[in-house]
Amino acid sequence: ALARVQARADIIPAQAGAHIAEVAAGLVVDLPALVAGTIHDGVPIIALLAQLRAAVGNAHGGYVHWGATSQDIVDTAMVLMLRRVAALFSARLDDLIRQWAALMEIHRGTVMAARTRSQQAVPTTFGLKVAGWLAPLLRHRLRLQAVSATSFTLQFGGAGGTLAALGGQGHALAQDLAAELDLTSPPLPWHSQRDGIIEFANWLAMLSGSLGKSAGDVLLLAQSEVGELQISGAGGSSAMPQKANPVLAEALVALARHNAGLIGSLHQAAPHLAERDGAAWTLEWLTLPQMVRTTGASLQHSLHMAAHLRVNATRMGDNVAATNGMLLAEAAVYALAGHMPKSAAQDLVKNACLDAAATGQDLITILEQRTPAPIDWLALRDPANYLGATEQFIDAVLGAVPPELAG
C-alpha cells in the first residue's frame, strides 16, 4: 500500500511501486528467519524487509519501505487486525443481544426473588434480571462504534515522527496512505501515544466483565439448593455421577477476572518514553493479544450459555413461596405506613419476621392478626403486586435494542 501511494505521488518510480506491490502480495515469508530476526532486532520488520527486498530485486529493492519505520508497519498492521477483530466481536455481540432480548421478553412476568448481598430481598422478575445483563451490552455496542473511530487510525511517522525523509510531502502522503487502507488519518503519528490502543483494551475488559456478571448470576441460580437455572449439557464429575457442573459460567467468570488483571498491565504501557519505547511496546505485545483472545472466548461461551440456558419458572415460584411471605416484608411496611408512622410499621414487621422465622408461620398471616389496619391482605400476599417499575424498565431496555436485533 505504501509503495502504491508513493508511486502515485511520484515519490518513487511508478514501475517500482507496481513491482513492489505485486511482489509483496505474493511473498512467501520464511517464518523461521522472521523469528530469528525478531529475537535479534526486537521487531520482525527488519528481517521481513530483507526478504521482501531480495524478492523485489536490486532494481527496485531500494524503494521498499521508503521513508517509513518499523513501528509504522507493526502498528498499522495491528490496527488492521484489530479492525477485523472488532467486526467479528460486533457480530457476536449482536447475536448475544438478540438471544437475551428474546429471553427477557419471554420471562418479563416470571416472578422470582431478587437477592441482595446473597440474601432474598424483594420480588422481581427473571425478565428484569436478563434486562440487567442486556443493558450493558447495548452500551458496549455503542462504545465499540466510538472506540473504532478513534483507535483504528493509521500509524505513519517515519524515524522520529516527523516524516522528514519525505520532505514536504509527508502529511499529504499519510492521508493518501490512510485512504488506501481505509483507515482514519490522525492529526499526527501516535508512536508514543498509546491511549487509542488502551481505550480499545478497556472496551475488551469491560465487555468480558459484563459477560462475567451474567455468568456469575447463572452460577448462583444454578446451585442445587436454588435450582432456578440450568445449562443443558453441563459438565460432569469424575467422581459424582449426579453432578451437572456449570463449566461455561465458571469459565466466563474466570475470563472476566483475567482480563481485569491484564488491563492493568496494558496501562503500564501508557508511559511510552520519548518518541519510541521498546519496553512499553513489547509489554503491549505481551498483553493485548491475550485480552483479544480472552474476550473472543467470553463471547463464544456466552452465546453457548444463552442458547442452552434452561429456566425453571416453577422452582422460582417455589423459592418465593418458601420464604413464608418474608419476601414481602418491605411491601408490608409500605402498606402499613399508610395507616401508621413508618417507623412503627417497620418495628411491627420486623418483630413479625422474627416470629415467622422462629415458627414457620406466614408473615402476612401474622401481621393480619396483629393490626386492625384496613390492608388488602389478599393483594399483599401476591408477589406480582410488588414489582414496581419492572415493566417500564424492561420496556425501556427493549426500546434501546436496535430494530434489526429485536425479535
C-alpha positions as CSV (number, residue, x, y, z in Angstrom):
1,A,0.0,0.0,0.0
2,L,2.8,2.4,0.8
3,A,4.5,1.7,-2.5
4,R,1.3,2.3,-4.4
5,V,0.6,5.7,-2.9
6,Q,4.2,6.7,-3.2
7,A,4.3,5.8,-6.8
8,R,1.1,7.8,-7.4
9,A,2.7,10.8,-5.7
10,D,5.9,10.4,-7.8
11,I,7.9,9.9,-4.6
12,I,9.2,6.6,-6.0
13,P,9.1,5.5,-9.7
14,A,5.8,4.2,-10.9
15,Q,7.4,1.0,-12.2
16,A,9.0,0.4,-8.7
17,G,5.7,0.9,-6.9
18,A,3.8,-1.5,-9.2
19,H,6.6,-4.1,-8.9
20,I,6.9,-3.8,-5.1
21,A,3.1,-4.1,-4.7
22,E,2.9,-7.2,-6.9
23,V,5.8,-9.0,-5.2
24,A,4.6,-8.1,-1.7
25,A,1.1,-9.5,-2.4
26,G,2.6,-12.9,-3.3
27,L,5.5,-13.0,-0.9
28,V,6.0,-16.3,0.9
29,V,7.6,-15.4,4.2
30,D,10.4,-17.5,5.7
31,L,8.9,-17.7,9.2
32,P,12.0,-19.2,11.0
33,A,14.1,-16.4,9.6
34,L,11.5,-13.9,10.8
35,V,11.6,-15.5,14.3
36,A,15.4,-15.2,14.4
37,G,15.3,-11.7,13.1
38,T,12.7,-10.7,15.7
39,I,14.8,-12.1,18.5
40,H,17.9,-10.3,17.2
41,D,16.3,-6.9,16.4
42,G,13.3,-6.8,18.8
43,V,10.9,-6.3,15.9
44,P,10.0,-8.5,12.8
45,I,10.1,-5.8,10.2
46,I,13.9,-5.7,9.6
47,A,14.0,-9.4,8.7
48,L,10.8,-9.1,6.7
49,L,12.2,-6.2,4.7
50,A,15.4,-8.3,3.9
51,Q,13.1,-11.0,2.4
52,L,10.9,-8.5,0.6
53,R,13.8,-6.6,-0.9
54,A,15.5,-9.8,-2.1
55,A,12.3,-10.8,-3.8
56,V,11.8,-7.4,-5.4
57,G,15.4,-7.4,-6.7
58,N,18.1,-4.9,-6.9
59,A,16.5,-2.6,-9.5
60,H,13.6,-1.6,-7.2
61,G,14.5,-3.1,-3.8
62,G,15.9,0.2,-2.6
63,Y,12.4,1.8,-2.8
64,V,10.8,-0.7,-0.4
65,H,9.8,0.9,2.9
66,W,10.7,4.4,1.6
67,G,10.5,7.0,4.5
68,A,8.8,4.6,6.9
69,T,10.0,3.0,10.2
70,S,9.4,-0.4,11.7
71,Q,6.8,0.8,14.1
72,D,4.7,2.4,11.3
73,I,4.3,-1.1,9.8
74,V,3.7,-3.0,13.0
75,D,1.2,-0.5,14.5
76,T,-0.7,-0.2,11.2
77,A,-0.8,-3.9,10.8
78,M,-2.1,-4.3,14.4
79,V,-4.8,-1.7,13.7
80,L,-5.9,-3.5,10.6
81,M,-6.1,-6.8,12.6
82,L,-8.0,-5.1,15.4
83,R,-10.5,-3.7,13.0
84,R,-11.2,-7.3,11.8
85,V,-11.4,-8.4,15.5
86,A,-13.9,-5.6,16.2
87,A,-16.1,-6.6,13.3
88,L,-16.1,-10.2,14.5
89,F,-16.8,-9.3,18.1
90,S,-19.6,-6.9,16.9
91,A,-21.3,-9.7,15.1
92,R,-21.1,-12.0,18.1
93,L,-22.3,-9.2,20.4
94,D,-25.3,-8.6,18.2
95,D,-26.2,-12.3,18.3
96,L,-26.0,-12.3,22.1
97,I,-28.2,-9.2,22.3
98,R,-30.8,-11.0,20.2
99,Q,-30.8,-14.0,22.5
100,W,-31.0,-12.0,25.7
101,A,-33.7,-9.7,24.3
102,A,-35.9,-12.8,23.3
103,L,-35.4,-14.4,26.8
104,M,-36.2,-11.1,28.5
105,E,-39.5,-10.8,26.7
106,I,-40.5,-14.4,27.4
107,H,-39.9,-14.0,31.1
108,R,-40.8,-10.4,31.7
109,G,-43.6,-11.7,34.1
110,T,-41.8,-14.7,35.6
111,V,-41.7,-13.7,39.3
112,M,-38.6,-14.7,41.3
113,A,-36.7,-13.5,44.4
114,A,-34.3,-10.6,44.0
115,R,-31.2,-11.2,46.1
116,T,-29.0,-8.5,47.6
117,R,-25.8,-9.4,49.4
118,S,-26.7,-13.1,48.8
119,Q,-30.0,-12.8,50.7
120,Q,-33.5,-12.8,49.4
121,A,-34.8,-9.3,49.2
122,V,-38.0,-8.4,47.3
123,P,-39.9,-9.9,44.4
124,T,-38.6,-9.2,40.9
125,T,-38.9,-11.0,37.5
126,F,-36.4,-13.0,35.6
127,G,-37.1,-10.8,32.7
128,L,-35.7,-7.8,34.6
129,K,-32.7,-9.8,35.6
130,V,-32.0,-10.5,32.0
131,A,-32.5,-6.8,31.2
132,G,-29.7,-6.2,33.6
133,W,-27.5,-8.5,31.6
134,L,-28.6,-6.9,28.3
135,A,-28.4,-3.2,29.0
136,P,-24.6,-3.1,29.4
137,L,-24.2,-5.0,26.1
138,L,-26.2,-2.3,24.3
139,R,-23.9,0.3,25.8
140,H,-20.8,-1.7,24.8
141,R,-22.2,-1.8,21.3
142,L,-22.3,2.0,21.1
143,R,-18.9,2.2,22.8
144,L,-17.3,0.0,20.2
145,Q,-18.5,2.3,17.4
146,A,-17.0,5.2,19.2
147,V,-13.7,3.4,20.0
148,S,-13.3,2.1,16.5
149,A,-13.4,5.7,15.2
150,T,-10.7,6.9,17.5
151,S,-8.5,3.8,17.9
152,F,-8.2,2.4,14.4
153,T,-6.1,5.0,12.8
154,L,-3.0,4.9,10.5
155,Q,0.4,4.9,12.0
156,F,2.9,6.7,9.8
157,G,5.6,8.9,11.1
158,G,9.0,7.7,9.9
159,A,12.1,7.6,12.1
160,G,11.2,10.1,14.7
161,G,7.6,11.0,14.0
162,T,8.3,13.8,11.5
163,L,8.3,12.1,8.1
164,A,11.4,14.2,7.4
165,A,12.6,11.7,4.8
166,L,9.6,12.6,2.6
167,G,10.3,16.3,2.7
168,G,7.1,18.4,2.5
169,Q,5.0,15.6,1.1
170,G,4.8,13.6,4.4
171,H,1.5,14.9,5.7
172,A,-0.3,14.5,2.3
173,L,1.1,11.1,1.8
174,A,-0.1,10.0,5.2
175,Q,-3.6,11.0,4.3
176,D,-3.3,9.1,1.0
177,L,-2.0,6.0,2.7
178,A,-4.8,6.1,5.3
179,A,-7.3,6.3,2.4
180,E,-5.6,3.4,0.6
181,L,-6.0,1.2,3.8
182,D,-9.5,2.6,4.6
183,L,-8.2,4.0,7.9
184,T,-8.6,7.3,9.6
185,S,-5.6,9.6,9.3
186,P,-4.7,11.0,12.7
187,P,-3.5,14.6,13.3
188,L,0.0,13.3,13.9
189,P,1.8,10.0,14.3
190,W,1.0,8.2,17.6
191,H,4.1,6.1,18.1
192,S,4.3,7.1,21.8
193,Q,0.6,8.0,22.3
194,R,-1.0,4.6,23.2
195,D,-4.3,5.9,24.5
196,G,-6.2,4.7,21.5
197,I,-5.0,1.1,21.9
198,I,-5.6,1.2,25.6
199,E,-9.1,2.5,25.0
200,F,-9.9,-0.5,22.9
201,A,-8.4,-2.8,25.5
202,N,-10.6,-1.1,28.1
203,W,-13.6,-2.0,26.0
204,L,-12.4,-5.6,25.9
205,A,-12.1,-5.7,29.7
206,M,-15.5,-4.0,30.2
207,L,-17.2,-6.4,27.8
208,S,-15.7,-9.5,29.4
209,G,-16.6,-8.1,32.8
210,S,-20.3,-7.7,31.8
211,L,-20.3,-11.2,30.4
212,G,-18.8,-12.5,33.6
213,K,-21.5,-10.8,35.6
214,S,-24.3,-12.6,33.8
215,A,-22.4,-15.8,34.2
216,G,-22.0,-15.2,37.9
217,D,-25.7,-14.8,38.2
218,V,-26.2,-18.1,36.4
219,L,-23.8,-19.8,38.8
220,L,-25.7,-18.6,41.8
221,L,-29.1,-19.5,40.4
222,A,-27.9,-22.9,39.1
223,Q,-26.8,-24.1,42.6
224,S,-28.5,-27.3,43.6
225,E,-30.3,-25.6,46.5
226,V,-31.6,-22.8,44.3
227,G,-32.3,-24.7,41.1
228,E,-33.8,-21.8,39.2
229,L,-31.5,-22.1,36.2
230,Q,-29.6,-24.9,34.4
231,I,-27.2,-25.1,31.5
232,S,-28.2,-28.1,29.4
233,G,-25.3,-30.3,28.6
234,A,-23.4,-29.1,31.6
235,G,-20.1,-30.7,32.7
236,G,-19.8,-33.9,34.7
237,S,-17.7,-35.0,37.5
238,S,-15.2,-37.9,37.6
239,A,-16.4,-39.0,41.0
240,M,-20.0,-37.8,41.4
241,P,-22.4,-39.0,38.7
242,Q,-25.2,-36.6,39.8
243,K,-23.1,-33.5,39.1
244,A,-24.0,-31.1,36.3
245,N,-21.3,-28.5,36.7
246,P,-21.9,-25.1,35.1
247,V,-18.5,-25.1,33.4
248,L,-19.2,-22.4,30.9
249,A,-20.4,-20.0,33.5
250,E,-17.4,-20.7,35.6
251,A,-15.1,-20.1,32.6
252,L,-16.8,-16.8,31.9
253,V,-16.2,-15.5,35.5
254,A,-12.5,-16.6,35.3
255,L,-12.1,-14.9,31.9
256,A,-13.6,-11.7,33.2
257,R,-11.2,-11.6,36.1
258,H,-8.3,-12.5,33.8
259,N,-9.0,-9.5,31.6
260,A,-9.4,-7.3,34.6
261,G,-5.9,-8.1,35.6
262,L,-4.5,-7.8,32.1
263,I,-5.9,-4.3,31.6
264,G,-3.7,-3.1,34.5
265,S,-0.6,-4.5,32.7
266,L,-1.6,-2.7,29.5
267,H,-1.9,0.6,31.3
268,Q,1.7,0.1,32.3
269,A,2.5,0.6,28.5
270,A,0.9,4.1,28.6
271,P,4.2,5.8,29.8
272,H,5.8,5.3,26.4
273,L,9.1,7.2,26.8
274,A,10.1,9.9,24.3
275,E,9.4,9.1,20.7
276,R,9.7,5.4,20.9
277,D,10.0,2.9,23.8
278,G,10.9,-0.7,23.2
279,A,10.0,-1.9,26.7
280,A,6.5,-0.3,26.7
281,W,5.9,-1.5,23.1
282,T,6.9,-5.1,24.0
283,L,4.6,-5.1,27.1
284,E,1.8,-4.1,24.8
285,W,2.6,-7.1,22.5
286,L,2.6,-9.4,25.5
287,T,-0.8,-8.2,26.8
288,L,-3.1,-7.1,24.1
289,P,-3.3,-10.4,22.2
290,Q,-4.3,-12.2,25.4
291,M,-7.0,-9.7,26.0
292,V,-8.4,-10.2,22.5
293,R,-8.4,-14.0,22.9
294,T,-10.0,-13.8,26.3
295,T,-12.8,-11.5,25.1
296,G,-13.3,-13.7,22.0
297,A,-13.7,-16.8,24.2
298,S,-16.0,-14.9,26.5
299,L,-18.4,-14.0,23.7
300,Q,-18.3,-17.6,22.3
301,H,-19.0,-19.1,25.7
302,S,-21.8,-16.5,26.4
303,L,-23.5,-17.3,23.2
304,H,-23.4,-21.0,24.0
305,M,-24.6,-20.4,27.6
306,A,-27.5,-18.3,26.4
307,A,-28.5,-20.9,23.8
308,H,-28.5,-23.7,26.4
309,L,-29.9,-21.9,29.4
310,R,-33.0,-23.6,30.9
311,V,-35.3,-21.5,33.1
312,N,-37.2,-23.3,35.9
313,A,-40.0,-20.9,36.5
314,T,-41.7,-23.4,38.8
315,R,-38.7,-23.5,41.0
316,M,-38.5,-19.7,41.1
317,G,-42.1,-19.6,42.3
318,D,-41.5,-22.4,44.9
319,N,-38.5,-20.5,46.2
320,V,-40.6,-17.3,46.6
321,A,-43.3,-19.3,48.4
322,A,-40.7,-20.9,50.7
323,T,-40.0,-17.5,52.2
324,N,-43.3,-17.7,54.1
325,G,-44.1,-14.2,53.0
326,M,-40.9,-12.6,54.2
327,L,-40.0,-11.7,50.6
328,L,-42.9,-9.2,51.0
329,A,-41.6,-7.6,54.3
330,E,-40.8,-4.3,52.6
331,A,-44.2,-4.4,50.8
332,A,-45.9,-4.8,54.2
333,V,-44.0,-1.9,55.7
334,Y,-45.2,0.5,53.0
335,A,-48.7,-0.9,53.1
336,L,-48.9,-0.3,56.8
337,A,-47.2,3.1,56.6
338,G,-50.4,4.4,55.0
339,H,-52.1,3.8,58.4
340,M,-49.3,4.5,61.0
341,P,-45.9,6.1,61.2
342,K,-43.4,4.3,59.0
343,S,-41.1,3.7,62.0
344,A,-44.0,1.9,63.8
345,A,-44.7,-0.1,60.7
346,Q,-41.0,-1.0,60.4
347,D,-41.0,-2.3,64.0
348,L,-44.2,-4.2,63.6
349,V,-43.0,-6.0,60.5
350,K,-39.5,-6.7,61.9
351,N,-40.9,-8.3,65.0
352,A,-43.3,-10.4,62.9
353,C,-40.4,-11.5,60.7
354,L,-38.6,-12.8,63.8
355,D,-41.7,-14.8,64.8
356,A,-42.3,-16.1,61.3
357,A,-38.7,-17.3,61.1
358,A,-39.0,-19.0,64.5
359,T,-42.4,-20.6,64.0
360,G,-42.5,-21.2,60.2
361,Q,-45.8,-19.2,60.1
362,D,-46.6,-16.9,57.1
363,L,-45.5,-13.3,57.7
364,I,-48.6,-11.8,56.2
365,T,-50.9,-14.0,58.3
366,I,-49.0,-12.9,61.5
367,L,-49.4,-9.2,60.5
368,E,-53.1,-9.6,59.7
369,Q,-53.6,-11.0,63.3
370,R,-51.6,-8.2,64.9
371,T,-53.0,-5.0,63.4
372,P,-56.5,-3.7,62.6
373,A,-55.1,-1.6,59.8
374,P,-57.5,-1.9,56.8
375,I,-55.0,-3.6,54.5
376,D,-56.0,-5.6,51.4
377,W,-54.2,-8.7,52.8
378,L,-55.1,-10.9,49.8
379,A,-53.5,-8.4,47.4
380,L,-50.5,-8.0,49.7
381,R,-49.8,-11.8,49.6
382,D,-49.3,-11.8,45.8
383,P,-45.6,-11.0,44.9
384,A,-46.7,-10.0,41.4
385,N,-48.3,-6.9,43.0
386,Y,-45.0,-5.6,44.3
387,L,-42.9,-5.4,41.2
388,G,-42.8,-1.6,41.0
389,A,-41.5,-0.2,37.7
390,T,-40.3,-3.6,36.4
391,E,-42.5,-3.5,33.3
392,Q,-41.3,0.0,32.4
393,F,-37.7,-0.9,32.9
394,I,-38.0,-3.9,30.6
395,D,-39.8,-1.8,28.0
396,A,-37.0,0.8,28.2
397,V,-34.3,-1.8,27.6
398,L,-36.3,-3.4,24.8
399,G,-36.8,0.1,23.3
400,A,-33.0,0.5,23.2
401,V,-32.5,-2.7,21.2
402,P,-31.8,-1.7,17.6
403,P,-34.8,-2.8,15.3
404,E,-32.6,-5.2,13.3
405,L,-31.8,-7.0,16.6
406,A,-35.3,-7.1,18.0
407,G,-37.3,-10.3,17.7
